[in-house]
Amino acid sequence: MFTGIVEEMGEILAVELLDGGTDSRVHVRGPRAASDAQLGDSIAVSGVCLTVTSLPGDGTFTADVMPETLRYTTLGGLEPGSRVNLERSLRADARLGGHIVQGHVDGVGTVRERTPGPRWDEIVIELPRELAPLVARKGAITVDGVSLTVTDVGEDWFGISLIPTTLEVTTLGATAPGTRVNLEADVLAKYTQRLLATQPTTAQNSTGEDAK
């Protein structure tokens, strides 16, 4: 469990292809994230929950990336030098500074527009149409691991505003039109959609007949 409050920007040091390239192992420099990590801990890497597999003790950690993760997130495009947003899993006694984030990416979006402002930037992101119903104006969404408030929505896009702190301490400060980003919809919206989809279409009375 995460909150979408990025703790530091890390750097990909190396990417090892495993099992003929179907999955991989990433070596990440992230001194803060690795400072108190233990083997088996979860760290969100640009919004993707990964499990720590080794800790060399030099401010780095490694994690294995499954084939499905490579297919459905942007992690398949990582290479040495890539910058990533890092967040350690949430402690039970910590403040929920953003919103409930699982680290389970729902799809990949593409930055469509970026408009610089006097102190913040406005960004429009195109998203898969099947995710659009899960995004609401003034609701929450996670973009590359960053908890953000939706400012506007359309049939296949949504807007966000990036404050100075977000521009400075996350990778979103350098995203340009065409950049692909990991998206995770609010888990509350996903459960609501599922519940509504499984409800009967007509009300029935106690005899099993359709209510009039």
Summary of the structure (lengths in Angstrom):
residues: 212
radius of gyration: 19.2
end to end distance: 45.5
largest distance: 70.1
contacts: 646
relative contact order: 0.18
helix: 21%
strand: 40%
